[in-house]
């Protein structure tokens, strides 16, 4: 019987972002996906648009679907939510693999990240991305998702929930993956935070930037498979 693997998308994304990866992984796992609140057409409620709320949704999904000892893969924001979910509900998740997850949040880091979330500039300079966001989140206005994401990042900068003290208490296997060219997550920050986790492995994907579509899918599938097998 195949083990359960829950895939979690990144900021400004939806479960659609993970369909290719899900297809590749489905021969090995019973794959599950969902879009976080406010994403992929789900209603946007400010109170439900926070990292702690997203972590609660991960816990709620696993419990509702009655997934025994689920493995989790989280891309970018999804990886942060997965680790926070493991802290909220110890024993619910069997292993976590993160890719391109930014851990080292601070007011300065949040300001730097939110500068890129300017709707007017996106429409002017990368209109194809604006159209993609519009299609991803319809019927919700993509600009509303952008604003909510900006606010969430500012909150992360002021009060990041994944502190070193919390991470040292997470007793489950965690695989931290980061691209060599990832300017969002950063190799140094990812390595540092991986060192706080008692059962973590850390690997750099060479010649790989942050966007999921630029990651070698075969390499990613193999790393997930290898890690979950070691966590069995």
N, CA, C and O of each residue as an XYZ file, in Angstrom:
928
protein
N       0.845     -1.198      0.000
C       0.000      0.000      0.000
C       0.884      1.252      0.000
O       1.846      1.344      0.762
N       0.548      2.200     -0.854
C       1.347      3.415     -0.965
C       1.203      4.290      0.270
O       0.127      4.391      0.860
N       2.313      4.923      0.649
C       2.266      5.882      1.750
C       1.648      7.186      1.262
O       1.632      7.470      0.064
N       1.139      7.977      2.208
C       0.520      9.258      1.895
C       1.571     10.366      1.846
O       2.446     10.451      2.708
N       1.468     11.212      0.822
C       2.360     12.356      0.666
C       1.513     13.579      0.353
O       0.803     13.618     -0.652
N       1.597     14.577      1.227
C       0.858     15.819      1.056
C       1.795     16.880      0.486
O       2.867     17.138      1.034
N       1.374     17.492     -0.624
C       2.159     18.535     -1.276
C       1.559     19.902     -0.962
O       0.349     20.096     -1.071
N       2.418     20.852     -0.570
C       1.976     22.191     -0.181
C       2.644     23.238     -1.067
O       3.859     23.221     -1.261
N       1.830     24.150     -1.600
C       2.329     25.140     -2.547
C       2.965     26.344     -1.854
O       2.937     26.465     -0.629
N       3.539     27.228     -2.670
C       4.206     28.418     -2.166
C       3.318     29.643     -2.196
O       2.159     29.576     -2.604
N       3.877     30.775     -1.755
C       3.155     32.042     -1.736
C       2.743     32.441     -3.147
O       3.492     32.246     -4.105
N       1.551     32.998     -3.261
C       0.955     33.431     -4.524
C       0.617     32.277     -5.461
O       0.205     32.501     -6.599
N       0.789     31.040     -4.986
C       0.506     29.874     -5.810
C      -0.798     29.207     -5.419
O      -1.625     29.778     -4.708
N      -0.961     27.984     -5.901
C      -2.123     27.160     -5.555
C      -1.733     25.708     -5.791
O      -0.598     25.425     -6.174
N      -2.657     24.792     -5.568
C      -2.320     23.395     -5.801
C      -2.006     23.117     -7.277
O      -1.362     22.117     -7.597
N      -2.459     23.999     -8.174
C      -2.142     23.840     -9.594
C      -0.623     23.859     -9.817
O      -0.115     23.200    -10.725
N       0.083     24.606     -8.996
C       1.535     24.731     -9.102
C       2.231     23.383     -8.946
O       3.363     23.206     -9.395
N       1.552     22.443     -8.311
C       2.169     21.171     -7.934
C       1.684     19.989     -8.774
O       2.053     18.847     -8.500
N       0.864     20.248     -9.789
C       0.255     19.137    -10.523
C       1.279     18.281    -11.252
O       1.157     17.056    -11.278
N       2.286     18.914    -11.845
C       3.316     18.145    -12.531
C       4.083     17.263    -11.569
O       4.327     16.090    -11.852
N       4.465     17.828    -10.427
C       5.176     17.059     -9.407
C       4.298     15.938     -8.871
O       4.775     14.826     -8.642
N       3.010     16.227     -8.670
C       2.082     15.208     -8.175
C       1.982     14.046     -9.154
O       1.944     12.884     -8.752
N       1.940     14.368    -10.429
C       1.871     13.316    -11.445
C       3.118     12.428    -11.374
O       3.014     11.203    -11.438
N       4.281     13.041    -11.244
C       5.527     12.274    -11.186
C       5.614     11.413     -9.926
O       6.192     10.327     -9.947
N       5.039     11.905     -8.837
C       5.134     11.197     -7.561
C       4.031     10.158     -7.364
O       4.140      9.286     -6.501
N       2.977     10.255     -8.162
C       1.797      9.421     -7.914
C       2.065      7.932     -8.123
O       1.320      7.100     -7.606
N       3.106      7.582     -8.863
C       3.417      6.160     -9.029
C       4.034      5.566     -7.760
O       4.102      4.347     -7.609
N       4.481      6.430     -6.855
C       5.137      5.970     -5.635
C       4.317      6.234     -4.371
O       4.480      5.532     -3.373
N       3.443      7.233     -4.404
C       2.703      7.646     -3.212
C       1.225      7.847     -3.534
O       0.831      7.989     -4.691
N       0.426      7.854     -2.474
C      -0.930      8.373     -2.555
C      -0.800      9.875     -2.321
O      -0.622     10.316     -1.186
N      -0.890     10.652     -3.385
C      -0.576     12.078     -3.315
C      -1.818     12.896     -2.986
O      -2.904     12.650     -3.511
N      -1.633     13.866     -2.110
C      -2.702     14.775     -1.703
C      -2.247     16.218     -1.909
O      -1.062     16.525     -1.778
N      -3.182     17.093     -2.229
C      -2.901     18.519     -2.386
C      -4.132     19.323     -1.991
O      -5.257     18.826     -2.048
N      -3.910     20.551     -1.596
C      -5.011     21.509     -1.458
C      -4.419     22.910     -1.565
O      -3.212     23.095     -1.409
N      -5.261     23.876     -1.829
C      -4.842     25.276     -1.855
C      -5.136     25.906     -0.498
O      -6.205     25.698      0.075
N      -4.182     26.674      0.008
C      -4.405     27.396      1.261
C      -5.519     28.431      1.090
O      -5.817     28.852     -0.028
N      -6.123     28.832      2.191
C      -7.166     29.852      2.160
C      -6.668     31.101      1.424
O      -5.524     31.521      1.591
N      -7.550     31.681      0.610
C      -7.191     32.876     -0.133
C      -6.454     32.601     -1.423
O      -6.187     33.530     -2.186
N      -6.116     31.342     -1.689
C      -5.374     30.958     -2.883
C      -6.226     30.062     -3.780
O      -7.124     29.363     -3.310
N      -5.930     30.097     -5.078
C      -6.577     29.170     -6.005
C      -8.083     29.294     -6.078
O      -8.775     28.317     -6.364
N      -8.597     30.488     -5.821
C     -10.037     30.702     -5.893
C     -10.773     30.545     -4.579
O     -11.969     30.822     -4.497
N     -10.066     30.102     -3.546
C     -10.707     30.011     -2.221
C     -10.912     31.416     -1.661
O     -10.128     32.322     -1.947
N     -11.960     31.597     -0.868
C     -12.264     32.924     -0.348
C     -11.123     33.447      0.513
O     -10.460     32.693      1.225
N     -10.913     34.738      0.431
C      -9.820     35.375      1.157
C     -10.393     36.065      2.393
O     -11.098     37.069      2.288
N     -10.085     35.523      3.540
C     -10.468     36.121      4.823
C      -9.187     36.525      5.539
O      -8.356     35.661      5.821
N      -8.996     37.807      5.843
C      -7.742     38.249      6.464
C      -7.348     37.445      7.697
O      -6.163     37.183      7.904
N      -8.313     37.052      8.515
C      -8.001     36.305      9.733
C      -7.448     34.921      9.434
O      -6.736     34.342     10.255
N      -7.774     34.388      8.255
C      -7.321     33.041      7.888
C      -6.078     33.076      7.009
O      -5.582     32.033      6.586
N      -5.574     34.287      6.733
C      -4.424     34.440      5.839
C      -3.193     34.781      6.671
O      -2.735     35.923      6.702
N      -2.676     33.762      7.342
C      -1.471     33.924      8.151
C      -0.747     32.587      8.177
O      -1.337     31.549      7.877
N       0.524     32.613      8.533
C       1.282     31.370      8.540
C       0.741     30.399      9.583
O       0.693     29.194      9.339
N       0.342     30.902     10.721
C      -0.208     30.022     11.757
C      -1.533     29.415     11.298
O      -1.818     28.250     11.576
N      -2.335     30.205     10.600
C      -3.605     29.677     10.084
C      -3.354     28.624      9.005
O      -4.040     27.603      8.959
N      -2.375     28.873      8.141
C      -2.058     27.900      7.098
C      -1.554     26.593      7.713
O      -1.894     25.508      7.241
N      -0.753     26.699      8.755
C      -0.285     25.496      9.448
C      -1.474     24.734     10.030
O      -1.509     23.504      9.995
N      -2.439     25.469     10.562
C      -3.642     24.835     11.081
C      -4.423     24.117      9.994
O      -5.047     23.088     10.251
N      -4.391     24.656      8.779
C      -5.070     23.996      7.663
C      -4.380     22.679      7.291
O      -5.041     21.713      6.909
N      -3.059     22.649      7.405
C      -2.325     21.401      7.150
C      -2.748     20.341      8.166
O      -3.042     19.203      7.801
N      -2.775     20.721      9.430
C      -3.206     19.802     10.483
C      -4.634     19.342     10.227
O      -4.938     18.153     10.322
N      -5.512     20.296      9.899
C      -6.910     19.971      9.678
C      -7.110     19.034      8.497
O      -7.949     18.136      8.556
N      -6.348     19.232      7.420
C      -6.478     18.373      6.245
C      -6.077     16.940      6.579
O      -6.790     15.996      6.239
N      -4.937     16.781      7.245
C      -4.457     15.433      7.584
C      -5.443     14.726      8.511
O      -5.705     13.533      8.359
N      -5.982     15.468      9.466
C      -6.930     14.869     10.399
C      -8.256     14.544      9.719
O      -8.834     13.484      9.962
N      -8.740     15.443      8.870
C     -10.025     15.230      8.192
C      -9.962     14.034      7.246
O     -10.904     13.246      7.164
N      -8.834     13.906      6.526
C      -8.676     12.805      5.575
C      -8.200     11.513      6.251
O      -8.105     10.459      5.622
N      -7.905     11.629      7.550
C      -7.444     10.478      8.328
C      -6.226      9.811      7.661
O      -6.205      8.602      7.429
N      -5.232     10.627      7.369
C      -4.015     10.129      6.725
C      -3.039      9.628      7.781
O      -2.511     10.424      8.557
N      -2.793      8.329      7.826
C      -1.878      7.810      8.841
C      -0.427      8.164      8.510
O       0.066      7.844      7.428
N       0.233      8.808      9.426
C       1.668      9.092      9.311
C       2.036      9.648      7.936
O       2.826      9.052      7.204
N       1.461     10.780      7.603
C       1.681     11.364      6.280
C       3.060     11.997      6.170
O       3.542     12.631      7.110
N       3.689     11.819      5.012
C       4.869     12.589      4.656
C       4.381     13.896      4.026
O       3.298     13.942      3.443
N       5.181     14.954      4.147
C       4.800     16.250      3.595
C       5.957     16.835      2.803
O       7.104     16.812      3.249
N       5.644     17.365      1.612
C       6.590     18.181      0.861
C       6.021     19.581      0.773
O       4.876     19.766      0.360
N       6.816     20.573      1.161
C       6.376     21.952      1.095
C       7.345     22.802      0.295
O       8.537     22.869      0.597
N       6.807     23.453     -0.737
C       7.621     24.374     -1.526
C       7.504     25.778     -0.948
O       6.398     26.279     -0.747
N       8.636     26.411     -0.681
C       8.689     27.792     -0.225
C       7.794     27.990      1.010
O       8.059     27.399      2.057
N       6.746     28.809      0.903
C       5.849     29.035      2.034
C       5.258     27.738      2.560
O       5.030     27.603      3.762
N       5.008     26.781      1.669
C       4.441     25.503      2.084
C       5.334     24.747      3.042
O       4.845     24.050      3.930
N       6.647     24.879      2.871
C       7.575     24.229      3.791
C       7.517     24.835      5.175
O       7.595     24.125      6.178
N       7.381     26.151      5.229
C       7.261     26.835      6.523
C       5.991     26.383      7.230
O       6.008     26.095      8.427
N       4.878     26.322      6.481
C       3.612     25.892      7.070
C       3.687     24.451      7.562
O       3.102     24.110      8.590
N       4.409     23.606      6.827
C       4.529     22.196      7.221
C       5.251     22.060      8.554
O       4.806     21.321      9.432
N       6.359     22.767      8.705
C       7.114     22.682      9.953
C       6.316     23.253     11.120
O       6.353     22.718     12.229
N       5.602     24.333     10.864
C       4.779     24.910     11.924
C       3.631     23.971     12.286
O       3.239     23.892     13.450
N       3.092     23.261     11.301
C       2.046     22.267     11.565
C       2.581     21.136     12.432
O       1.891     20.654     13.331
N       3.814     20.716     12.159
C       4.421     19.651     12.973
C       4.589     20.098     14.417
O       4.488     19.292     15.342
N       4.845     21.384     14.603
C       4.955     21.910     15.966
C       3.591     21.998     16.638
O       3.473     21.778     17.843
N       2.561     22.319     15.856
C       1.208     22.428     16.411
C       0.634     21.068     16.788
O      -0.115     20.954     17.758
N       0.985     20.037     16.021
C       0.404     18.705     16.238
C       1.501     17.646     16.194
O       1.632     16.944     15.191
N       2.285     17.516     17.253
C       3.387     16.541     17.268
C       2.881     15.122     17.001
O       1.852     14.712     17.537
N       3.615     14.377     16.166
C       3.269     12.997     15.869
C       2.350     12.818     14.677
O       2.135     11.692     14.230
N       1.801     13.910     14.150
C       0.849     13.802     13.041
C       1.559     13.595     11.709
O       1.028     12.931     10.818
N       2.760     14.161     11.568
C       3.502     14.117     10.311
C       4.711     13.203     10.473
O       5.423     13.271     11.475
N       4.938     12.343      9.470
C       6.013     11.364      9.542
C       7.360     11.945      9.124
O       8.382     11.651      9.744
N       7.367     12.764      8.080
C       8.585     13.437      7.636
C       8.205     14.663      6.835
O       7.091     14.769      6.322
N       9.152     15.594      6.734
C       8.928     16.823      5.966
C      10.124     17.072      5.072
O      11.271     16.998      5.514
N       9.849     17.369      3.811
C      10.869     17.879      2.900
C      10.470     19.291      2.517
O       9.346     19.516      2.068
N      11.372     20.245      2.686
C      11.112     21.611      2.246
C      12.031     21.943      1.089
O      13.145     21.426      0.999
N      11.563     22.804      0.207
C      12.375     23.288     -0.913
C      12.190     24.795     -1.039
O      11.068     25.284     -1.175
N      13.286     25.513     -0.994
C      13.221     26.958     -1.190
C      12.450     27.698     -0.130
O      11.838     28.728     -0.414
N      12.464     27.192      1.094
C      11.730     27.831      2.190
C      12.613     28.872      2.874
O      13.737     28.576      3.277
N      12.098     30.076      2.997
C      12.827     31.143      3.687
C      12.532     31.052      5.179
O      11.377     31.133      5.599
N      13.579     30.884      5.970
C      13.435     30.758      7.420
C      13.861     32.010      8.177
O      13.310     32.318      9.234
N      14.835     32.727      7.642
C      15.443     33.834      8.396
C      14.678     35.147      8.183
O      15.151     36.063      7.511
N      13.477     35.204      8.780
C      12.645     36.394      8.670
C      13.023     37.423      9.723
O      13.311     37.079     10.870
N      13.019     38.667      9.329
C      13.285     39.812     10.200
C      12.556     41.001      9.588
O      12.115     40.911      8.442
N      12.415     42.111     10.309
C      11.770     43.275      9.698
C      12.454     43.707      8.401
O      11.792     44.094      7.438
N      13.782     43.638      8.390
C      14.522     44.040      7.190
C      14.273     43.073      6.032
O      14.085     43.491      4.890
N      14.274     41.774      6.347
C      14.029     40.771      5.306
C      12.617     40.908      4.744
O      12.409     40.774      3.538
N      11.653     41.174      5.617
C      10.271     41.329      5.168
C      10.120     42.548      4.267
O       9.414     42.498      3.259
N      10.780     43.637      4.629
C      10.721     44.834      3.792
C      11.305     44.558      2.408
O      10.763     45.003      1.397
N      12.411     43.822      2.374
C      13.045     43.506      1.091
C      12.140     42.634      0.228
O      12.033     42.852     -0.979
N      11.490     41.647      0.843
C      10.626     40.746      0.082
C       9.365     41.457     -0.414
O       8.925     41.230     -1.541
N       8.790     42.311      0.421
C       7.521     42.942      0.048
C       7.702     44.020     -1.018
O       6.729     44.412     -1.664
N       8.913     44.502     -1.212
C       9.143     45.476     -2.284
C       8.799     44.901     -3.649
O       8.463     45.633     -4.580
N       8.886     43.585     -3.755
C       8.593     42.931     -5.039
C       7.095     42.696     -5.247
O       6.673     42.258     -6.317
N       6.295     42.991     -4.215
C       4.848     42.741     -4.295
C       4.096     44.032     -4.590
O       3.175     44.407     -3.863
N       4.494     44.703     -5.655
C       3.879     45.956     -6.079
C       3.032     45.671     -7.318
O       3.562     45.403     -8.396
N       1.722     45.731     -7.151
C       0.823     45.345     -8.239
C       1.036     46.193     -9.486
O       1.051     45.666    -10.598
N       1.200     47.491     -9.312
C       1.376     48.373    -10.463
C       2.636     48.022    -11.239
O       2.623     47.990    -12.469
N       3.719     47.761    -10.527
C       4.973     47.419    -11.195
C       4.884     46.059    -11.880
O       5.426     45.867    -12.969
N       4.195     45.115    -11.235
C       4.021     43.789    -11.851
C       3.240     43.918    -13.150
O       3.611     43.321    -14.161
N       2.157     44.697    -13.130
C       1.352     44.879    -14.338
C       2.146     45.560    -15.446
O       1.979     45.256    -16.627
N       3.013     46.486    -15.043
C       3.782     47.242    -16.036
C       4.930     46.425    -16.615
O       5.141     46.406    -17.827
N       5.678     45.744    -15.731
C       6.918     45.102    -16.158
C       6.767     43.626    -16.515
O       7.472     43.125    -17.390
N       5.858     42.933    -15.846
C       5.655     41.497    -16.136
C       4.157     41.209    -16.236
O       3.603     40.488    -15.407
N       3.504     41.777    -17.257
C       2.045     41.595    -17.379
C       1.629     40.139    -17.498
O       0.522     39.779    -17.097
N       2.505     39.289    -18.048
C       2.155     37.875    -18.156
C       2.049     37.228    -16.778
O       1.249     36.312    -16.586
N       2.853     37.699    -15.811
C       2.757     37.184    -14.443
C       1.467     37.670    -13.797
O       0.814     36.922    -13.069
N       1.100     38.917    -14.061
C      -0.169     39.435    -13.531
C      -1.340     38.611    -14.055
O      -2.266     38.299    -13.306
N      -1.302     38.257    -15.337
C      -2.365     37.440    -15.922
C      -2.382     36.049    -15.310
O      -3.446     35.482    -15.062
N      -1.196     35.505    -15.068
C      -1.106     34.181    -14.431
C      -1.713     34.215    -13.036
O      -2.456     33.310    -12.657
N      -1.399     35.260    -12.270
C      -1.962     35.390    -10.926
C      -3.478     35.549    -10.982
O      -4.202     35.003    -10.150
N      -3.945     36.302    -11.973
C      -5.386     36.504    -12.123
C      -6.095     35.181    -12.376
O      -7.144     34.912    -11.791
N      -5.527     34.363    -13.241
C      -6.129     33.068    -13.553
C      -6.027     32.097    -12.378
O      -6.940     31.307    -12.141
N      -4.917     32.158    -11.645
C      -4.710     31.244    -10.517
C      -5.721     31.468     -9.407
O      -6.214     30.514     -8.805
N      -6.032     32.744     -9.134
C      -6.815     33.056     -7.934
C      -8.265     33.465     -8.208
O      -9.015     33.729     -7.268
N      -8.667     33.523     -9.474
C     -10.050     33.879     -9.790
C     -11.037     32.955     -9.062
O     -10.785     31.753     -8.971
N     -12.146     33.483     -8.546
C     -12.669     34.833     -8.758
C     -12.107     35.899     -7.821
O     -12.481     37.065     -7.942
N     -11.227     35.542     -6.896
C     -10.610     36.549     -6.030
C      -9.670     37.416     -6.862
O      -8.933     36.903     -7.704
N      -9.692     38.712     -6.632
C      -8.779     39.619     -7.331
C      -7.337     39.307     -6.919
O      -7.026     39.215     -5.732
N      -6.471     39.145     -7.913
C      -5.086     38.789     -7.610
C      -4.390     39.865     -6.797
O      -3.474     39.570     -6.029
N      -4.819     41.114     -6.960
C      -4.203     42.188     -6.187
C      -4.520     42.061     -4.698
O      -3.723     42.461     -3.850
N      -5.690     41.502     -4.390
C      -6.047     41.280     -2.987
C      -5.167     40.193     -2.377
O      -4.764     40.297     -1.219
N      -4.867     39.145     -3.159
C      -3.965     38.090     -2.685
C      -2.567     38.660     -2.479
O      -1.878     38.313     -1.520
N      -2.159     39.536     -3.388
C      -0.850     40.188     -3.276
C      -0.769     41.010     -1.988
O       0.217     40.936     -1.256
N      -1.813     41.792     -1.721
C      -1.825     42.624     -0.512
C      -1.812     41.771      0.753
O      -1.113     42.090      1.715
N      -2.588     40.682      0.750
C      -2.628     39.804      1.916
C      -1.278     39.131      2.143
O      -0.852     38.948      3.283
N      -0.610     38.764      1.052
C       0.711     38.142      1.162
C       1.721     39.135      1.717
O       2.560     38.783      2.546
N       1.635     40.374      1.257
C       2.525     41.414      1.784
C       2.346     41.570      3.291
O       3.323     41.641      4.036
N       1.087     41.623      3.734
C       0.827     41.777      5.164
C       1.335     40.575      5.952
O       1.885     40.733      7.042
N       1.152     39.379      5.407
C       1.629     38.175      6.083
C       3.149     38.201      6.230
O       3.680     37.824      7.275
N       3.844     38.643      5.191
C       5.309     38.711      5.255
C       5.773     39.736      6.282
O       6.749     39.503      6.994
N       5.086     40.857      6.361
C       5.447     41.862      7.357
C       5.254     41.308      8.770
O       6.052     41.583      9.666
N       4.186     40.526      8.962
C       3.948     39.888     10.265
C       5.036     38.862     10.574
O       5.478     38.744     11.717
N       5.466     38.120      9.548
C       6.561     37.170      9.739
C       7.836     37.887     10.147
O       8.596     37.398     10.983
N       8.065     39.047      9.550
C       9.258     39.809      9.903
C       9.238     40.278     11.346
O      10.276     40.310     12.007
N       8.062     40.640     11.837
C       7.948     41.127     13.211
C       7.916     39.999     14.233
O       8.434     40.140     15.341
N       7.304     38.875     13.853
C       7.114     37.787     14.825
C       7.188     36.437     14.128
O       6.164     35.770     13.976
N       8.381     36.017     13.699
C       8.504     34.728     13.004
C       8.223     33.570     13.953
O       8.909     33.438     14.966
N       7.231     32.724     13.656
C       6.869     31.652     14.594
C       7.876     30.511     14.652
O       7.976     29.839     15.679
N       8.631     30.271     13.569
C       9.629     29.193     13.582
C      10.943     29.743     14.149
O      11.862     30.098     13.410
N      10.999     29.801     15.468
C      12.201     30.288     16.138
C      13.202     29.142     16.318
O      12.815     27.974     16.281
N      14.468     29.463     16.511
C      15.437     28.404     16.801
C      15.012     27.530     17.976
O      15.189     26.312     17.939
N      14.457     28.136     19.010
C      14.037     27.367     20.185
C      12.944     26.369     19.826
O      12.953     25.239     20.315
N      12.004     26.775     18.979
C      10.935     25.851     18.579
C      11.491     24.742     17.699
O      11.136     23.576     17.875
N      12.359     25.090     16.756
C      12.886     24.089     15.831
C      13.672     23.004     16.554
O      13.644     21.845     16.140
N      14.368     23.359     17.619
C      15.156     22.354     18.346
C      14.264     21.302     19.005
O      14.749     20.251     19.424
N      12.964     21.580     19.098
C      12.037     20.641     19.736
C      11.277     19.780     18.732
O      10.498     18.912     19.126
N      11.497     20.014     17.440
C      10.771     19.245     16.418
C      11.459     17.901     16.195
O      12.482     17.817     15.515
N      10.893     16.876     16.766
C      11.512     15.540     16.724
C      10.906     14.712     15.597
O      10.141     13.780     15.845
N      11.249     15.053     14.363
C      10.849     14.251     13.207
C      11.873     14.493     12.103
O      12.537     15.530     12.093
N      12.008     13.546     11.171
C      12.979     13.723     10.093
C      12.578     14.873      9.160
O      11.443     14.933      8.688
N      13.511     15.769      8.905
C      13.263     16.915      8.025
C      14.403     17.019      7.013
O      15.578     16.952      7.376
N      14.047     17.179      5.762
C      15.020     17.380      4.699
C      14.877     18.812      4.175
O      13.832     19.184      3.640
N      15.921     19.599      4.332
C      15.922     20.980      3.867
C      16.683     21.039      2.548
O      17.884     20.774      2.502
N      15.973     21.388      1.474
C      16.581     21.533      0.154
C      16.544     23.003     -0.257
O      15.548     23.691     -0.035
N      17.633     23.477     -0.855
C      17.671     24.857     -1.333
C      18.509     24.903     -2.604
O      19.531     24.226     -2.712
N      18.071     25.695     -3.548
C      18.820     25.850     -4.780
C      20.065     26.690     -4.572
O      20.064     27.646     -3.796
N      21.108     26.328     -5.264
C      22.367     27.086     -5.183
C      22.161     28.555     -5.560
O      22.833     29.432     -5.018
N      21.239     28.825     -6.482
C      21.007     30.174     -6.983
C      19.746     30.806     -6.396
O      19.252     31.806     -6.918
N      19.231     30.238     -5.329
C      17.993     30.731     -4.712
C      18.273     31.992     -3.901
O      18.882     31.929     -2.833
N      17.827     33.135     -4.413
C      18.042     34.411     -3.730
C      16.955     34.697     -2.696
O      17.097     35.610     -1.884
N      15.883     33.930     -2.722
C      14.788     34.135     -1.770
C      15.056     33.407     -0.459
O      15.094     34.030      0.602
N      15.239     32.102     -0.526
C      15.501     31.325      0.688
C      16.934     31.546      1.168
O      17.170     31.747      2.359
N      17.886     31.509      0.238
C      19.290     31.709      0.603
C      19.928     30.450      1.162
O      19.359     29.784      2.027
N      21.105     30.134      0.665
C      21.805     28.940      1.124
C      22.232     29.078      2.581
O      22.057     28.148      3.368
N      22.787     30.222      2.944
C      23.304     30.387      4.305
C      22.197     30.318      5.349
O      22.341     29.647      6.371
N      21.092     31.014      5.089
C      19.987     30.989      6.039
C      19.373     29.611      6.163
O      19.019     29.180      7.260
N      19.246     28.917      5.038
C      18.681     27.566      5.063
C      19.575     26.614      5.840
O      19.090     25.796      6.622
N      20.879     26.724      5.625
C      21.835     25.872      6.339
C      21.792     26.129      7.839
O      21.824     25.194      8.638
N      21.720     27.406      8.216
C      21.687     27.752      9.634
C      20.456     27.169     10.315
O      20.562     26.561     11.380
N      19.293     27.352      9.707
C      18.066     26.879     10.341
C      17.969     25.359     10.318
O      17.374     24.762     11.216
N      18.542     24.733      9.309
C      18.584     23.272      9.309
C      19.386     22.753     10.494
O      19.094     21.685     11.032
N      20.396     23.514     10.896
C      21.243     23.081     12.019
C      20.496     23.091     13.346
O      20.923     22.441     14.301
N      19.388     23.819     13.417
C      18.609     23.851     14.657
C      17.730     22.605     14.806
O      17.342     22.246     15.917
N      17.420     21.952     13.691
C      16.515     20.800     13.714
C      17.284     19.539     14.109
O      18.303     19.225     13.493
N      16.821     18.822     15.111
C      17.596     17.671     15.620
C      17.722     16.508     14.646
O      18.673     15.732     14.748
N      16.784     16.361     13.697
C      16.836     15.233     12.761
C      16.822     15.721     11.314
O      16.146     15.140     10.465
N      17.568     16.786     11.035
C      17.530     17.385      9.702
C      18.713     16.965      8.846
O      19.816     16.733      9.341
N      18.454     16.874      7.555
C      19.508     16.798      6.552
C      19.382     18.041      5.683
O      18.288     18.578      5.508
N      20.502     18.493      5.140
C      20.526     19.722      4.351
C      21.284     19.466      3.062
O      22.405     18.956      3.071
N      20.650     19.831      1.947
C      21.307     19.634      0.655
C      21.062     20.830     -0.254
O      19.995     21.444     -0.232
N      22.081     21.145     -1.056
C      22.004     22.226     -2.029
C      21.792     21.620     -3.417
O      22.521     20.714     -3.820
N      20.805     22.115     -4.135
C      20.570     21.694     -5.512
C      21.379     22.633     -6.420
O      21.077     23.823     -6.516
N      22.374     22.106     -7.062
C      23.289     22.936     -7.831
C      22.589     23.547     -9.052
O      21.694     22.951     -9.651
N      23.040     24.772     -9.396
C      22.540     25.485    -10.581
C      21.021     25.627    -10.586
O      20.393     25.594    -11.644
N      20.438     25.784     -9.407
C      18.978     25.830     -9.274
C      18.534     27.128     -8.602
O      18.980     27.418     -7.491
N      17.665     27.921     -9.245
C      17.120     29.130     -8.626
C      15.868     28.817     -7.814
O      15.561     27.650     -7.568
N      15.149     29.847     -7.401
C      13.998     29.657     -6.516
C      12.748     29.094     -7.196
O      12.108     28.213     -6.623
N      12.370     29.562     -8.394
C      11.080     29.116     -8.962
C      10.987     27.601     -9.116
O      11.923     26.952     -9.584
N       9.849     27.053     -8.716
C       9.666     25.595     -8.752
C       9.791     25.045    -10.163
O      10.300     23.942    -10.361
N       9.325     25.812    -11.147
C       9.382     25.325    -12.532
C      10.812     25.266    -13.076
O      11.047     24.709    -14.148
N      11.754     25.833    -12.345
C      13.161     25.783    -12.777
C      13.929     24.660    -12.085
O      15.123     24.479    -12.327
N      13.249     23.910    -11.232
C      13.879     22.800    -10.505
C      13.788     21.535    -11.356
O      12.759     21.275    -11.982
N      14.857     20.755    -11.378
C      14.855     19.486    -12.112
C      13.863     18.533    -11.445
O      14.096     18.106    -10.314
N      12.759     18.189    -12.120
C      11.718     17.377    -11.471
C      12.193     15.970    -11.116
O      11.812     15.431    -10.077
N      13.015     15.377    -11.966
C      13.496     14.023    -11.681
C      14.371     14.000    -10.436
O      14.283     13.086     -9.617
N      15.214     15.012    -10.305
C      16.086     15.094     -9.128
C      15.269     15.304     -7.864
O      15.554     14.711     -6.824
N      14.246     16.154     -7.960
C      13.414     16.421     -6.791
C      12.648     15.171     -6.366
O      12.593     14.849     -5.180
N      12.065     14.475     -7.322
C      11.339     13.244     -7.011
C      12.259     12.230     -6.345
O      11.873     11.590     -5.367
N      13.456     12.082     -6.861
C      14.397     11.113     -6.299
C      14.789     11.483     -4.873
O      14.909     10.607     -4.016
N      14.987     12.761     -4.616
C      15.367     13.176     -3.256
C      14.222     12.974     -2.274
O      14.449     12.586     -1.128
N      13.000     13.233     -2.710
C      11.858     12.975     -1.845
C      11.724     11.475     -1.566
O      11.529     11.070     -0.420
N      11.826     10.662     -2.606
C      11.703      9.211     -2.442
C      12.764      8.663     -1.496
O      12.468      7.886     -0.588
N      13.989      9.078     -1.723
C      15.096      8.574     -0.916
C      14.928      8.953      0.558
O      15.207      8.166      1.463
N      14.458     10.195      0.762
C      14.329     10.661      2.147
C      13.179      9.972      2.867
O      13.331      9.552      4.014
N      12.032      9.852      2.210
C      10.896      9.207      2.881
C      11.200      7.740      3.180
O      10.744      7.194      4.185
N      11.970      7.114      2.304
C      12.353      5.714      2.569
C      13.222      5.613      3.808
O      13.098      4.668      4.587
N      14.103      6.588      3.989
C      14.970      6.574      5.178
C      14.197      6.905      6.446
O      14.625      6.558      7.547
N      13.056      7.576      6.294
C      12.246      7.942      7.460
C      11.225      6.880      7.802
O      10.482      7.025      8.772
N      11.176      5.803      7.014
C      10.177      4.752      7.236
C      10.426      4.021      8.548
O       9.681      3.105      8.896
